[in-house]
């Protein structure tokens, strides 16, 4: 008999394949020229596709019927996520993403290919290739790029509004992080400020995923807001686990205490969800996601929900035999 986690991973693989196919179809249907399409294809290759899978899981939780439309909406969320990753690479000057050149680095190599010593002597003074590559990467991703390509396929005004609000929250989180970056590194920050940044830069797309899933399933406004919060709290736990395992938590913040707090807030919302196999998956997602992430960073502890004790951190060796490893 399969476990809930095994059932989810089977579901996950199936949805990931469908999402990849739909993204490829959207790319082929776009009017981008060959080289632009090649750059977008480079950016979308690989990836876990967890956020769009979360969208589809929510859609199925509420028994949605128009699956192809929901799949399109889920794929658009993935394109937004990929765009945000590329912006992160630009800001962090990361030369690689998923074992290959990041988009901006690929664009630099492409634009300078064959030029060699023919560059004028003052070229580097006028336009640093790194800056040029970043500008081009932004142009590929915006306007007629990935996000614009995806938004053309939205038919539901409620989905378009949710996407617009989600993208604004994403931008707001990025702005708040950049605005306080140096002070936070030097002095630390308050937990409220830290959580506000997380809600914007990471959790907003989790919230958008679950919200769009309910909209696509024609769920009630009350359920749409409830599931938006489910995604938001899941995203907060995910980013907390990421920062904790990578040692990126600023001074003044208790990440373990915050993880417990938001995991319980997440669980409290699940009580009112439809009682089916998809709800049982939702009940396992916080420990599943956080432990997957922390194990990738070889973090020595795991985050589990222990019967009659609530959430707690335990030795990571317990994770594998409990089915989360």
C-alpha positions as CSV (number, residue, x, y, z in Angstrom):
1,X,0.0,0.0,0.0
2,X,1.5,3.4,-1.1
3,X,2.0,6.2,1.4
4,X,0.6,9.7,1.0
5,X,4.0,10.9,0.1
6,X,4.4,8.3,-2.6
7,X,1.0,9.2,-4.0
8,X,2.0,12.8,-4.1
9,X,5.3,12.1,-5.9
10,X,3.4,10.0,-8.5
11,X,1.0,12.9,-9.0
12,X,3.9,15.3,-9.0
13,X,5.7,13.5,-11.9
14,X,2.5,13.3,-13.9
15,X,1.7,17.0,-13.5
16,X,5.3,18.0,-14.2
17,X,5.2,16.2,-17.5
18,X,1.9,17.9,-18.5
19,X,3.2,21.3,-17.4
20,X,6.4,20.9,-19.4
21,X,4.4,20.0,-22.5
22,X,2.1,23.0,-22.1
23,X,4.9,25.4,-21.6
24,X,6.5,24.1,-24.8
25,X,3.2,24.4,-26.7
26,X,2.9,28.0,-25.5
27,X,6.5,28.7,-26.7
28,X,5.8,27.2,-30.1
29,X,2.6,29.2,-30.5
30,X,4.3,32.5,-29.6
31,X,5.4,34.8,-32.4
32,X,9.0,35.2,-31.0
33,X,11.7,34.8,-33.6
34,X,14.0,31.8,-33.6
35,X,16.8,33.2,-31.5
36,X,14.4,34.7,-29.0
37,X,12.7,31.4,-28.7
38,X,16.0,29.7,-28.2
39,X,16.9,32.0,-25.3
40,X,13.5,31.4,-23.6
41,X,13.8,27.7,-24.1
42,X,17.2,27.9,-22.4
43,X,15.6,29.7,-19.4
44,X,12.7,27.2,-19.0
45,X,14.7,24.0,-19.2
46,X,14.9,22.0,-16.0
47,X,13.2,23.1,-12.8
48,X,11.1,21.3,-10.2
49,X,7.8,22.8,-11.4
50,X,6.5,22.6,-7.8
51,X,4.5,25.8,-7.9
52,X,2.4,24.9,-10.9
53,X,1.9,21.4,-9.5
54,X,0.6,23.1,-6.3
55,X,-1.9,25.0,-8.5
56,X,-3.1,21.7,-10.1
57,X,-3.3,20.0,-6.7
58,X,-5.6,22.8,-5.5
59,X,-7.6,22.6,-8.7
60,X,-8.2,18.8,-8.1
61,X,-8.9,19.3,-4.4
62,X,-12.0,21.3,-5.4
63,X,-12.9,18.9,-8.3
64,X,-12.2,21.4,-11.1
65,X,-13.5,20.4,-14.6
66,X,-11.6,22.6,-17.2
67,X,-8.3,21.0,-16.8
68,X,-6.6,22.3,-19.9
69,X,-7.3,25.8,-18.9
70,X,-6.1,25.2,-15.4
71,X,-2.9,23.7,-16.8
72,X,-2.3,26.9,-18.8
73,X,-2.8,29.0,-15.7
74,X,-0.4,26.8,-13.8
75,X,2.2,27.0,-16.6
76,X,2.0,30.8,-16.5
77,X,2.8,30.8,-12.8
78,X,5.9,28.7,-13.6
79,X,7.0,31.3,-16.2
80,X,6.7,34.0,-13.6
81,X,8.8,32.0,-11.2
82,X,11.4,31.4,-13.8
83,X,11.5,35.1,-14.5
84,X,12.1,35.8,-10.8
85,X,15.0,33.3,-10.8
86,X,16.7,34.9,-13.7
87,X,16.4,38.3,-12.0
88,X,18.0,36.7,-8.9
89,X,20.8,35.5,-11.0
90,X,21.3,39.0,-12.4
91,X,21.3,40.6,-8.9
92,X,23.6,37.9,-7.4
93,X,25.8,37.7,-10.6
94,X,25.4,33.9,-10.6
95,X,27.0,32.5,-13.8
96,X,25.1,29.2,-13.6
97,X,21.6,28.0,-13.0
98,X,20.8,24.2,-12.9
99,X,24.2,23.2,-14.0
100,X,24.4,25.4,-17.1
101,X,25.0,29.0,-17.9
102,X,22.5,31.4,-16.4
103,X,20.5,33.4,-19.0
104,X,22.4,36.6,-18.7
105,X,25.7,34.8,-18.9
106,X,24.5,32.8,-22.0
107,X,23.5,36.1,-23.6
108,X,26.9,37.6,-23.0
109,X,28.6,34.6,-24.6
110,X,26.2,34.8,-27.6
111,X,26.6,38.5,-28.2
112,X,30.4,38.4,-28.0
113,X,30.9,35.3,-30.1
114,X,33.1,35.9,-33.0
115,X,33.9,39.5,-32.0
116,X,37.2,38.7,-30.2
117,X,39.8,41.4,-30.7
118,X,37.7,43.4,-33.1
119,X,36.1,45.2,-30.1
120,X,37.0,48.9,-30.0
121,X,39.4,49.9,-27.3
122,X,36.9,52.0,-25.4
123,X,34.1,49.4,-25.6
124,X,34.5,48.2,-22.0
125,X,34.4,51.8,-20.8
126,X,31.1,52.5,-22.7
127,X,29.3,49.2,-22.0
128,X,30.5,46.4,-19.7
129,X,29.5,43.1,-21.2
130,X,28.0,42.0,-17.9
131,X,25.7,45.0,-17.9
132,X,24.8,44.4,-21.5
133,X,24.0,40.7,-20.8
134,X,21.8,41.7,-17.9
135,X,19.9,44.3,-19.9
136,X,19.3,41.7,-22.7
137,X,18.2,39.1,-20.1
138,X,15.6,41.5,-18.8
139,X,14.3,42.2,-22.3
140,X,14.0,38.5,-23.0
141,X,12.0,38.0,-19.8
142,X,9.7,41.0,-20.0
143,X,7.7,42.7,-22.7
144,X,7.4,39.9,-25.3
145,X,9.4,37.6,-23.2
146,X,8.3,34.7,-20.9
147,X,5.7,36.5,-18.8
148,X,4.2,38.3,-21.8
149,X,4.1,35.1,-23.7
150,X,2.2,33.4,-21.0
151,X,-0.3,36.2,-20.2
152,X,-1.6,36.1,-23.8
153,X,-3.2,32.7,-22.9
154,X,-5.2,34.0,-19.9
155,X,-9.0,34.0,-20.6
156,X,-10.4,34.4,-17.1
157,X,-10.3,38.0,-15.8
158,X,-10.2,36.8,-12.2
159,X,-7.1,34.8,-13.0
160,X,-5.5,37.8,-14.7
161,X,-6.3,40.0,-11.6
162,X,-4.8,37.4,-9.3
163,X,-1.6,37.2,-11.4
164,X,-1.3,41.0,-11.5
165,X,-1.6,41.2,-7.7
166,X,0.8,38.3,-7.2
167,X,3.4,39.9,-9.5
168,X,3.1,43.1,-7.6
169,X,3.6,41.3,-4.3
170,X,6.7,39.6,-5.8
171,X,8.1,42.9,-6.9
172,X,7.3,44.6,-3.6
173,X,9.2,41.8,-1.7
174,X,12.2,42.2,-4.0
175,X,12.2,45.9,-3.4
176,X,11.9,45.6,0.4
177,X,14.8,43.1,0.4
178,X,17.0,45.3,-1.8
179,X,16.1,48.5,0.2
180,X,17.1,46.9,3.5
181,X,19.9,44.6,2.3
182,X,22.9,46.4,3.7
183,X,21.4,47.4,7.0
184,X,20.1,43.8,7.5
185,X,23.5,42.3,6.9
186,X,25.1,44.7,9.4
187,X,22.5,45.2,12.1
188,X,20.0,42.4,11.5
189,X,16.3,43.0,11.3
190,X,13.0,42.5,13.1
191,X,11.0,39.3,12.5
192,X,8.1,41.4,11.1
193,X,10.2,43.0,8.4
194,X,11.9,39.6,7.6
195,X,8.5,37.9,7.2
196,X,7.1,40.7,5.1
197,X,10.1,40.3,2.7
198,X,9.6,36.5,2.6
199,X,5.8,36.9,1.9
200,X,6.6,39.0,-1.1
201,X,9.7,37.5,-2.7
202,X,8.8,33.8,-2.2
203,X,5.5,33.1,-0.6
204,X,3.5,35.3,-3.0
205,X,4.0,32.8,-5.8
206,X,2.9,29.9,-3.6
207,X,-0.1,31.9,-2.6
208,X,-0.8,32.7,-6.3
209,X,-0.6,29.0,-7.2
210,X,-3.2,27.9,-4.7
211,X,-5.4,30.9,-5.4
212,X,-5.4,30.4,-9.1
213,X,-6.1,26.7,-8.6
214,X,-9.3,27.5,-6.7
215,X,-10.3,30.2,-9.3
216,X,-9.8,27.6,-12.1
217,X,-11.9,25.1,-10.2
218,X,-14.7,27.8,-9.8
219,X,-14.5,27.5,-6.0
220,X,-16.1,30.1,-3.8
221,X,-14.5,33.5,-2.9
222,X,-14.2,32.3,0.6
223,X,-12.3,29.2,-0.5
224,X,-10.1,31.3,-2.8
225,X,-9.0,33.4,0.0
226,X,-8.5,30.5,2.3
227,X,-6.3,28.6,-0.2
228,X,-4.4,31.8,-1.0
229,X,-3.4,31.8,2.7
230,X,-2.6,28.1,2.6
231,X,-0.1,28.8,-0.2
232,X,1.2,31.8,1.6
233,X,2.0,30.0,4.8
234,X,3.5,27.1,2.9
235,X,5.8,29.5,1.0
236,X,6.9,31.2,4.3
237,X,7.9,27.8,5.8
238,X,9.7,26.9,2.6
239,X,11.8,30.1,2.6
240,X,12.5,29.9,6.3
241,X,13.8,26.3,5.7
242,X,15.9,27.6,2.8
243,X,17.5,30.4,4.8
244,X,18.0,28.2,7.9
245,X,19.8,25.5,6.0
246,X,22.0,28.0,4.0
247,X,22.8,30.0,7.1
248,X,21.2,33.2,5.7
249,X,18.9,34.1,8.6
250,X,19.6,37.6,9.8
251,X,20.3,38.6,13.4
252,X,17.2,39.2,15.4
253,X,15.2,36.4,13.8
254,X,14.3,33.0,15.3
255,X,13.7,30.8,12.2
256,X,12.7,27.7,14.0
257,X,10.2,29.5,16.1
258,X,8.7,31.1,13.0
259,X,8.6,27.8,11.1
260,X,6.6,26.3,13.9
261,X,4.3,29.3,14.1
262,X,3.5,29.3,10.3
263,X,3.2,25.5,10.1
264,X,0.5,25.6,12.7
265,X,-1.2,28.5,10.9
266,X,-1.1,26.4,7.8
267,X,-2.6,23.4,9.6
268,X,-5.4,25.4,11.1
269,X,-6.6,26.3,7.6
270,X,-6.7,22.7,6.4
271,X,-9.5,21.7,8.7
272,X,-12.1,23.3,6.4
273,X,-10.8,21.8,3.2
274,X,-12.7,19.1,1.3
275,X,-12.0,15.7,2.8
276,X,-10.4,13.7,0.0
277,X,-7.0,12.3,-1.1
278,X,-5.8,15.7,-2.2
279,X,-6.4,17.2,1.3
280,X,-4.3,14.4,2.7
281,X,-1.4,15.5,0.5
282,X,-1.8,19.1,1.7
283,X,-1.5,17.8,5.2
284,X,2.0,16.4,4.4
285,X,3.3,19.3,2.3
286,X,5.0,21.4,5.0
287,X,7.3,18.6,6.3
288,X,7.7,17.1,2.9
289,X,8.9,20.4,1.2
290,X,11.0,21.8,4.1
291,X,12.8,18.5,4.7
292,X,13.5,17.9,1.0
293,X,15.0,21.4,0.8
294,X,17.0,21.1,4.0
295,X,18.3,17.6,3.1
296,X,19.7,19.1,-0.2
297,X,21.8,21.4,2.0
298,X,22.8,18.6,4.4
299,X,21.2,20.3,7.3
300,X,21.5,18.1,10.3
301,X,17.9,18.5,11.5
302,X,14.5,17.8,10.1
303,X,11.2,19.4,10.7
304,X,8.4,17.0,11.6
305,X,5.0,16.9,13.1
306,X,5.0,14.6,16.0
307,X,1.8,13.2,17.4
308,X,0.6,15.0,20.5
309,X,3.6,17.3,20.4
310,X,3.1,19.4,17.3
311,X,6.0,20.5,15.0
312,X,9.5,20.1,16.2
313,X,13.1,19.8,15.0
314,X,14.6,16.3,15.3
315,X,17.8,14.5,14.0
316,X,17.7,14.4,10.2
317,X,18.3,10.6,10.2
318,X,14.6,10.2,11.3
319,X,13.4,11.7,8.0
320,X,14.3,8.9,5.6
321,X,12.4,6.1,7.4
322,X,9.4,8.4,8.0
323,X,9.1,8.8,4.2
324,X,10.2,12.4,3.7
325,X,13.8,11.7,2.5
